[in-house]
Amino acid sequence: MDAAAFLHHLVSLPDYRQQVVHIERLPSQSAMFGKLDNPLHPSLQASLESLDISGLYSHQAKALNAIQAGRNVIIATPSASGKTLCYHLATLEALLHDKNSRALYIFPTKALAQDQLRSLKQIARPLSLRAPTSRGEAIPPEAMATFDGDTPQNERANIRKQARIVLTNPDMLHLGILPNHQSWSRLFRNLKYVVIDETHIYRGVFGSHVANVLRRLRRLCASYGSSPQFICCSATIANPEEHAQNIVGLPFESIVEDGSPHGEKYFVFWNPPVIGEAKDVRHSSNSEAAFLLGELVQKGIRGLVFARTRKLTELIYIYTREQLSPSLADKISPYRAGYLPEDRRRIEHQFFDGELLGLVATTALELGINIGDLEATVLTGYPGSIASAWQQAGRSGRSTHSSLSFLIAQENPLDQYLMRNPDFFFSKNFDNAIINPGNPYILKPHLLCAAWEKPLNNEDEEFFGSNIGTMLTELEQENRLRKRHGRWHLAPSISYPAQDINIRATSGQNYAVIDGREGCLLETVEASVAFFQIHPGAIYLHQGESYLIRELDLARHIAWAEPRSVDYYTQTMEITDIKVTSLTKKKDCHRVKVYFGDVDVTTTVVGFKKKRQFTEEVIGEEPLDLPPQNFPTKALWFDLPQKALDRIADAGLDLHGGLHACEHAAIGILPLFALCDRNDIGGVSTASHPDTGKAQIFIYDAHPGGIGIAEKGFEMITELWQATLKVVEACPCADGCPSCVQSPKCGNNNQPLDKEAAIVLLEELVA
């Protein structure tokens, strides 16, 4: 594909509306090679040569040298730079020299584990044909196996006995391996390496859970007499060394300089056109993504579209299918979590083999699954972090050929800021991955799991931190632990605590979505988002088919669905109240007081909108009667300068509307400074808060206990104010729109909003 020619084709189309706002041409790079301090085992070297690998890139050699020196390593280089080879070589080298050596590979998804098993076996295949060495032995195919929820029951016992390299995911490690460690004693006793791939994925709530799962792993290894080395791989982030240390709890060395070759890439910023006389609405980013995928498929270009949610994956697939001829419509498919394992494997193989030309996927395919050499990627909306954006864009051009990536802006302040400030994206030193493994709402359940695995004692501070004493006492007072002879045991009333923890959320409970016609299970939905996705009247999409949620049974955690062909989708509205419980710290910024502390948040889903597919037109609203959800968390809040309040009063502007608009815009921009999703944070604004008696704007972590996002915002509040002012001032709308101060989730229907008053507030905050 000639990327420049395809771009010329797009801008020459009759319906082109100046969507291309920036093109960044990234030049190709030649390979840089490195040298190992100690040569590889001759059999392993011969295996590499049989695969036409004649040398190691500089970062690969540096990583292997550090691993062989006994250090924990994180390799944080771009997509397709060959990070996988670093841990495959280290592991196979250890197995060739010591027949008892074991390794554990941890991947965030089952699909990635399956894919890496294939690449591992490809390197190891020649080794299984060679005679055993004097000290080690050959490595047969059965010595490597995945162990996850898709593993057949009749194969599991053999894997526990025979496998020397076990590939799994954090969920199975948490639920199946650690609680049954006696069955895995051979693995724990001889564990040489633990590989954690795609470490940048482990952030926020998920990362905080995984950090505790890994502390439980290290604790059990110590009890079996092993102390494994950790090898982490990550997309490029600002704090790889710090993040790996936070995840694992041990010192790390980071490898960040990329020596791999790559072809030329055109990275296009694509902003949907403004429609309507008021210039307050943009064309749907989902329709724009469908248009681009349709054009790619019609030109025979293999393309992958990333969507933010399961629902949008299905929508974009439907939109694209409807604009293609029947023969080409069969060349595209959706791909996301929730599908049956055999369906996911089938789609992966069809895409890899070229049967499919286009795929619409959630971030599951952001990771390093081998789907062949892609020519184009389309990102439907900024994915929440620069690391993820580059990871998704890097799925195209995974060789020395030229490639094309599109970032389609959504109608929110963050995406519009990037469209107007592309240099921020292309020159920024990436962003910070944030976790909080000490969050009591996350740590305490893992302490129960640890007690099930082996009674706890004071020495476990080494793994879980010095503050576990307080939490153990609280768990004892809650009758969940009992102390005997200086050790804490599970209370008899608790059995298998791991099954009650969903490590991908703060809530351990799920709702079942049931097809009411046949009584079969369609999917499960995590409890904390159930009211937003499967409320009565919601349109829920499953494999391209739409279902109407007829009833939500709160007692039994069941949503009853029925197939329904509709031309709209649904979006909830909610209202939020916040109460300050304690002040942790405060500071002065430009004579404005900024605070950080503990708060209680109460959120009530009060209704939902029906929005027309393609046009996003609101065609109806309905109320909902659902119970409020209350949780404690962390928040930042700040005073408003008196000069701003005076200016607003003198100009006859709406203070309530200005505060509300400023809150919406600031929440939309905060993900620029903290590696998070817009849904990880919430906000409240008021002209007189009952706890402070003053006009106040709050921004809080939308997860119980907090995960560090609001604290990052507190640290970078000046930069947050400046970027927020920039996006509101630059927006061409007159009175405020979704690109600057409106929020799609606002329970008050974005009323009141005063864009001009918000600008006054922000001007005085940064003055």
N, C-alpha and C positions, 0 to 999 in steps of 0.2 A: 504493500500500500504506500502511496505517496501522500503523506499527511498534508502537505501544502496543497496538493491538488484537491483533496477532499474538502479542505477548508474553503478553497475557492469555489467549489461546487455549492457548498452551503450558502455562502454569502451572495451567490448568483441566483438563488431561487427566488421566484416572484414574491413569496410570503416572508422573506427575510426581513426582520424588523430591528436591525442594529443590535442583535443580542450579544455579539462578540465585543466585550469591553476591554479585554487584555489578552495578548498572546505572549507567553514566555517560551522562548526557544532555549532548550537545555542541550548543550553540545554533547557529543559522544565523548567517551573516556576510554583510553587504552588501559590494558591490564598492567598492574604493578605486582611483581612477584616477591616472595620472601623465602627465607631459608630456615629450616628446623635446626635447633641446637642438637637434637639427637635424631638419627634417621629412623624412619618407620620400620616396623617388622617387615622383613623381605617379602613375606606372603601378601601383606597389605599393600606394599609398594607395587608389587606385580599386579594386584587387583586394580589399583588406580590406573596403571598403564594400559590394562585391558579395556578400560573405559575411556581411553584417550585423554586422561588427566595427567599432563606431563609436569605440572608444577602447582604450587599452592600460592594463592594471592597473599599479599603482604599481611592482611588482617587475619587470614586463616593461619598462617605460620606463627604470627605473634600470639594468637589465642592458644594454639597447641603448645607452644613453648611455655606459656604461663600455666596451662593445665598440667603439663609434665613436671613443672616445678612445684606442684602441689597447691596452687592458688585457686580460689573460687573466682570464676570469670563471667562477666557479662559482655556479649558481643552485640553492639548496638549500631548496625549498619543498614543501609537501605534494602528494600525488597530485591530479591534475585541476586544478592551479593555472595551467595554460597555459605551462609552461616551454618546450614545443616551439616555440611561436610566436617565442620570443626568437631561437633560432638560425635558424629558417626565414627570418625577416625580415632578419637580419644577412647571411645568405648571399645571398638573392635581391637585396638592395640592392647588394652587391658585384658580383654578376654583371651587373646592369643598368648599372652605371657602368663596367665594364671587361670587354670581351668575352673577355679571356684568363684571367680569374679562375677559380680552381677551389676546390672544397671537398670535404673527406672527412668523412663521418659514420660514427661507430663505435658499434654497438649490441651488447649482450651476447648477443642471440639473433637468429636469422634472421627469426623471426616479427615481432619488433619493427621490424626494418629494413623488412620488407614493409609493415607498417602505416604507418610514418612516410613511406615513399615515396608512399603514397596521400594522406596529409595534405599533403605537400609539393606534389604535383601539383595538388591542389585549390586551393591558394593561387596556384600558378604558372600555372594554366590560362588565366586572362584575359590574362596577360602574353604568352603565345605567340601571341595573336591581334592584339597591338598592333604597330604599325610600330616598327622599330628606332629607338632614340634616336640623337642625334648622336655620343655617346661610346660607347655600349654597343650592345646588340642585344636582340631578343626572345629569350625562353627557351623553346625547343620542348620537347615531352615527352621526346624522346630524349636531351636533355641531362642527364636525371636517371635513374639506374639503380642497382639493387642488384647487387653483385658478391660472391657467396658460393658455398658448395658446391652450392647448388641452381641456380645460373646455368647454362643450357645452354652447352655448349662452342662451338656455332656463333655464339653472341651475344657471346662474351667479347672478341674482337678489336675489334668495333665499339664496345663500352663503353670499352675502353682509349683508342680514338681520339676518340670523340665526347662522352663524358659529362663534364659540367662539375661535377656533384655526384655523387659515388660513395658509395653507402651499403653498408657492409660490417660485419664483426664482427672481434674481435681475432684469432680463429683464422685467417681468410682473410688478414688483414693480415700476420700472422706467416708463414703457409705459402705464400701465393700472390703477394702484392703486393710485399713488401719484397725477397724473394730474386730477383724478376724486375723490379727497379726500372727497368732500361733500357727495358722495354716500356711503362712508366708515366712516362716522362721528362716528358711534357707536364704531367701532374698534379703531379709533384714540383717542376717549375720554376715553376709558377704557383700553388702552393698558398697560398690566402689564409687559410682557416679549417679547423681540425680540431675537430669536434664530438664530445664523448664523453658519450653519454647514459647515465643510470642509473649514475653514477659510484660510488654507495654499494655496488653489486654487486661492484666490484673491490676485494676485501679478501682477506686471508689469502694462500694460495698463488696463487690465480687473479689477484688484484690485483698480487702481486709479479711474476708473469710479464708481465702487461699493462704494468706500469710499464717493464719492460725492452724490450718491443715498441715502446712509444712513444719510448723513448730511441733505439732504432734508427731509428725514423721521423724524429726530429728530426735525427739525424746525417746521414741521406741527404738530407733537405731542405737542410741546410747545404751539402752537396757540390753540389747543383743550384742554389744561390744563393737559396733562399727561406727565410723564417723565419715560419712560420704562427702565427697567433693561435689560442689554444685556448679553446673554450667548453664548459664542463662543466655537466651537470645532475644533480641528486642528490635523493633523498629527504632528509628532515631528519635530519642527524647532528650530533654534538656538535662535530666538528672539520672542517667542510667545506673551509675555506681550507688547513689543514695537509694534509688528505687529497689535495686536488687538486694541491698542490705536490709531495707525495710521489709521486703517480702520474705526473705529467708532468715534474717536475724544474725547474719555472719558478715565479716569483712569481704569485700569484693575488689577485683581489678577490672576496669572497663577497657574495652577495645572499640574504638569509634572511627578510626580512619579506614575508609573503604578502598581496597585495591582491585576491585572487580571491574571488568569492562562493561560498558553499556552503550546502546545506540542513542541517536538523537531523539529527543522528545519535544513535542509541541504541547504545552499545557495551556488550555484555553479557559478563560473566565467568561461564562455565558450567563447574562442577566436577562430573565424573561421580560418582554416589553411591558411598559405601562399601558393599561387600557382604561378607558373612561375619561371624560372631560376633566374630572377633578384630579386626575393623576394620582389617585389614592389606592389603586388596585393593580397588581401585576398579573400577567398570565400565569397559569398554574405551572410550577416547576415539574410536576409529574407529567403533564402533557408535553412539556418541552423535552423531558427525558425520553418519552415514548416516540416523539418525533425524531430525535437524534438516533435512537436505536433502530427505528424503521429505515432511516436513510442509510445507516451502516449496513444493515442486512441486505437492503436492495442493491448495494454496491459490492456485496460479497465480502464485507469486512467483518471479521470475528470481533464481537464487542460484548462487554460485560457492564451492565448497569447496576449500581449500588443504590439501594433504597434504605431509609432509616428504620423502617418498621416492617413487620410482617404484612400489615394491611396495605402499605404503600407498594410493597413488592408485588402483591396480587393486582393492585390497581394499575400499575404501570404496565404489567404484562397484558392485562385486558385491553388497555388503551393501544398498545403496540400491535397486538393481534388484529384489532379492528381496522388498522390502516394498511395491513398487508394482504396480498393475495393469498388464497387458501394454501398454495404450495409453500409460500414463504412463511405463513403463519405457523406451519408445523416445524419450522426451523428455529423457533424460540421457545423458551420455557422459564417458569419461575423456579426459584430454589431458595429454601429457607428452613430454619428450625421448625419442628412440629411435624414435618413429613416423616413417613415411615423410613427406616434405615435403607430398605431395598430401593425405595423411590429415590432417595438422595444418591445412592451409589450409581443407579442407572443414569440419572441426569449428569453426574460427574463424568461418567465414561462417555456418554453421548457427546458432551461438550469437548472432551479431550480428543475424541476420535474424529471430530469435525461433522458429526451428524447434525449438531445444533450450531447455528451461526451466532445466536444471541441468547444471553441469559440475563434475567433480572433477579438479583440476589440481595439478601440482607448481608450484614457484615461478616457472616460465616465464611464467605469466600474472600474476605479481605486478607485472610491468613494465607500461609504459603502452600495451599493445596495445589498440586501440579495439574493445571488444566490446559497445558500446552502454551504455545507462543501466541499471546493475544496481541491484537493490533490496536485496540481502542478500549478505553474505560470511560464510563460516564458516572459522575458522582452527583446524585440527586440531593443537593443541599450539602453544606459544610458538615462533615461528620462529627464535629465537636472538638477535634484536636488536629493540630498540624501533623502529628505523627500518623494518625489514622488516615488523613487526607493523602499523605505521601504513600502510605501502605496500600491504599486502594488504587491510587494512580499507578503505582509500581507493578500492578498486576498486568499491565500492558507493557510491551517492550522488554520482556524478560530474556532478552538475548542482545545481540549487537545490532538488531534491526531497528529502524525508526518506529516511533509509536505516537499515539495521540491520546490525550486525556482532557475531559471536560469537567469543570466544576460548575454546576448549574445552581445559581443562587435561589434560595427560598425567600419568601416574603417575611423576613424577620431582621431585626437590627444587626445581628452578627454577620449574616451572609451579605447584607447590603454594605456593611462597613468594609468587608474584604473586597467587594466589587469596586468600591471607590478608592481603596488603599491596597492594591495588589502587592506593593513593596513590603507591607507588613508580613504577608504570607511568604514571599520568596526570599526575604532577607532575615527573617526572624530565626533566632537560635532555638527553634522548637519550643515545646512546652513541658511543664513538670507533671509527672505522674504522682498522684496523691492517694495514699491509703491511711487508714487509722485502725490497725489491728487491736489497739487497746480499747476501742469502743466497747463499753460494757454490754451493749445489746448484741454484739457479735462475739466478744471474748467469752462471756459467761456460758453460753451454750457449748462452746468448744471445750471449756473446762469440764463440763459434764461428760463430753465424749472422751476426753483424756482420762477421766476417772474410771470410765467403763473399760478403757484399754489397759489401765494400770493405775492403782490408787495414787493419788497426788500427795506430795509432801513439800516442805519448804524449799527443797533443792530445785523444785521446778520453776522457781523464779528465773533460773538461767534461760529457760525457754520462753516463758510467758510474761516476764517483766516483774518488777519489784512490787507492783500494786496488786498482785493477785491475792495477797493475803486478805485484803478488804473484800474482794469478790467471793473468796472461799467462805468467809464468815457470813456474807449475805446469802449465799447458796445454802449454807447450813441453817440459817434462820428461816429460809423458805422451805425447809424440809426436803431439799433436793440432794444435799450431801450430808453424810454423817462422819464425824471425826472419831477415830479409834486408834489409840497408841501412836498419836502424832501423824496419822495419815487420814486423808479424806476418801471415803468410799461413797459410791452412789447409794442413795436411799432405796430401800426395797421396792418402793412404789414406781420407780423409774426403770424402764427397760429399753434398751437400744436407742439412746438419745440421738444418734446420728440421723435416724430416719425423720426426726422432727425439724431438721435444719435444711433449708434450701440455701445453699452457699452462694447462689446468684441473686439473693435478695435478703432484706432484713427480716421478712416474714417467712416462716417455714411452711406456710399453708398454701395449698393450691385449690382453685376451683376447677371442676370438671365441666367441659362443654359437651353436652349430649345432644345428638341428633334425635329429636323427638319422634320422628317417623319410625326409625329402626331401633332406637334405644342404644345406639353404639356411641362409643367415645370418639369425639373428633379431635380434641386437644385438651391440654391443661393450661390454665392461666394463673400466674402468681397472684396471691391474695391482695398484695398492696396496690396492684393496678387493676384488679377485677372491676371495681366500681367505674373505672374510666373506659374499660374495653367491652365488658359483657353485662352492662346494666340493661334493664328492661327497655326494649325499643332500639337497642344498638344493632347496627349492621356489622356482622362479623364475617370476615373473609377467610375461606379455607380452600387452598388449592384452586384459586380462581373462581370458586363458587361463593355466592353471598348467602348468608344465613341471618334471619331476624331472631334476636333474642326475645323470646316470649315471656320468660319468667326467670328470676334469679332467686334461688332458694338459699337464703343466708344461713339457715341452720345446718343444712346438709352440704353446703358449698357446691351447688350444682346450678349450672345455667342451661336452660332448656332452649334449644334452637330449632328452627325449621327453615328449609331452603326457601329463598324468596328472591325473585329477580327484580332488582330495583336499579334506578339510575342515580342514586345518591349514596353518600356515606354519612356517618354520624360523628360528632365531636362534642365532648362533655364541657360543661361550664361548672365552676366551683367557686365557693367563697371561703376565705381563710381568716381566722383570728389568731393573734399571737400575744403571749404573756411572758414578760421578762421574769425569770426565776433567780438569776444571779449574774453579776457583772464580773468577768474574768480579767479584762484589761481594757485600757482606753488610751487614746493619744490625741494630740492636736495636729491638724493638717490645715495650714493656711487659716489659723485661728478658728477652725471648725472642729468640734469634738466628735471623735469617732469611737465607737464602743464595740466590744466583742464579749459574748457571754452565753449563758444557758437560757433557753426559752421553751415554752410549751406551745405547740402549734395544733390548731383544730381546723381540719379541712372537711367541708361538706359539699358533695356533688349535688348541685341543685337542679340541673337540667341538662339538655343536650340540644345541639343544632343539627339539622339535616342540611347537608351541603351537596349541591349538584356535582356529579362527576364531570370532569373536564373544565367546567367554568368556575367551580368553587362557589357558585351563587348560593346564598342561604335561602332555602325554600320552606323552612319551618323551624319552630322551636317547641320543645315540650318539657314540662317540669318533671322532676324526679323526687321521690321521697325515700332517701337512703340515710342510714345512720351516719353521724359524723365520725371521722377518724381522728384520733388524738395521739400525739407522740411528742416526747421531749427531744430537743436537738440543739444545735449551735447556730448562732446568728451574729451578723454584724449589723449595726445601725448607726445612724449619724444625725446630728442636729442640722438645722438649716440656718444659714447666715441671716441675721436680722436685716441686712441691707437687701437681700433677695426678697424677703417678706414685704419690706416697705415698697420696693419697686413693683411688685405684683399688685399690692393694694392701690398704689398711685395710678397704675395703668388700667385698673378695673378688670384685671385678669382673674381667673378662677384658681385659687390656691389648691383646693382639693384636686382639681383636674391636673394641675401642674405636678403635684406630688405623685399622683397616680401614673401620669405619663413618664415621669422621671424613673419611678420604680420599674415599670415595664421595660424601659430602654436599658437600664443598668443590668437587670437580670439577663436580658438578651445578649449583652456584651461580656458578662463575666466569664463565660467559657473561653474567651481569648486568653485569659490569664491563669486559669486553672483547668487541668485536663479533665473535663466533665461534659456531661450532656445537659442541654437546657432543662430537661426533666429532673435533673439531680438537685435543682435549686428552686426556691420559691420566694415570694416577697409579699410584704404588706406595707401600705402607706396610710398615714392618717394625719389630719391637721392637729389633732390633740390626742396623744396616746395616753390611756388611763394610768399606765405605770410610770410615765415620765412627765406628763402634763405639758408636752411640747409637740410641735410638728415633727414627724419622724418617718424615716424610710428604713425598713428592715429587709435584709436579704438573708435567707436561712438555708441550711442543708435539708433537703427534702427526704432525709432518711433518719430514723430514730438513732439518737446518740451522736449524730454528726460524723462526717467522713473527711473533714479538713478543707472543704471548699470555701465556706464562709471565712474561715481563718486566713486562707490565701487571699481572699478579697480584702480582708482587713489590712493585710500587709501591703497590698498594692492598690489601695483605695484611690490615691491621686491619679494613677494611670487609668483606673476604671472610670473616674469622673471625666477625664480628658477624652477618652475614646467614646464615651457615651455622648458627650457634647458634640463631638465631631459627626457622629452618625445622625443625630437629630437635626443639627444645623444643615447638613448636606442633603437631606431628603427633599425632593422637589414638591412633595405634597403641601397643601395649604394648612390643613387642620389636624394632621396626624393620620398615619396609616399603618398597616402591618409591617411595613419596612422600617418604621422608626419607633412608634410609641404604642401601637395596638398589640394586644396579646390574644392569640386564638383561644386561650384557656380562661380568659377573664370571666369570672362569675357575674360581674356587673355589666356584661355586654359592652365593655370598654367605655363605660360612662361613670363619672365624667372624665374627659381628657382635655387638657389644654396644652398644646404643643408649645405655644409662645411662652407660657408660664414655666414650662419645663426648661426651656432654653435659658430663661432668666435664672432659675435655680442653679443650673449647671454652670453658667458663666460665673456666678458668685462663689460656687464651691471651688472652682479652679483659679479664681482671681488671686 
